[in-house]
């Protein structure tokens, strides 16, 4: 049985923003706050739990969730965290090679000799051996990659784009942690949300050194932010829709029991860098994927619908795929010297 959680959503109607508590089948707006960022800073300032601050701030007003979720309302869903005033103050990143897969795959991997392993498989094995250290100890660093700033973050219903220079684009169904760095330079986890990390797998497959460039794409989060989720073993489903039919779907699992790195180890290795502890910054960090449609031979087409759902994380995240004009123009750099 899924435990009761506190789930928030960010909305916009023209220039008016709103934070609301999800209380199915309705949304209950909060008074005094127009962003989760503002709410989190206030919780830090007064020294209270976010869920308690939400309970004190929720109004009696109710908005019907269905028309907002389906895009039939003047209210539009925003990503559940943002930094609209200065997008560069929101760092989006991720951790790869985290999910264990089947026990047989792990056994086969350990049977290989060191010189037969790829660099990726070596890093995966290091994670199995040292990614879950005892409390108070530092474990093996996971793979880490940079996605971009808040300018690449998309909400439920917004398209994820294969750019003109991209070779492909595919879903990566994940859960992401959402963090804020307090005035004391200490990171706090606000909550977690469904995510579609989205990447160019064809470009990456050519050479693993293309990983960094393959990740510089739009990605999505939401629609809901869960303040107090269970993250041990989370069951979900990812699906691809095309022309009104389900083209592909698969059950997925994530959470600490399904990963070779503990949450504490992932968070330590992200925030150990002083540059990642700048007061006031927001961080969105994707925790890795269990499976990809690309790995099963699916090539997404313009208009395909990517859907990600995890139990306990609210309504599914749905994003259409959009392929940009394939014609490329040369980007010129202007010399100022």
Beta strands, then each sheet from edge to edge (+ up, - down):
strand 1: 7-13
strand 2: 16-23
strand 3: 26-29
strand 4: 63-64
strand 5: 76-77
strand 6: 90-96
strand 7: 143-149
strand 8: 153-154
strand 9: 160-162
strand 10: 173-181
strand 11: 187-196
strand 12: 219-221
strand 13: 225-226
strand 14: 234-242
strand 15: 245-254
strand 16: 282-286
strand 17: 305-310
strand 18: 317-323
sheet 1: 4+ 3- 2+ 1- 5+
sheet 2: 4+ 3- 2+ 1- 13+
sheet 3: 7+ 6- 16- 10+ 11- 12+ 8+
sheet 4: 9+ 18+ 17- 14+ 15-
end
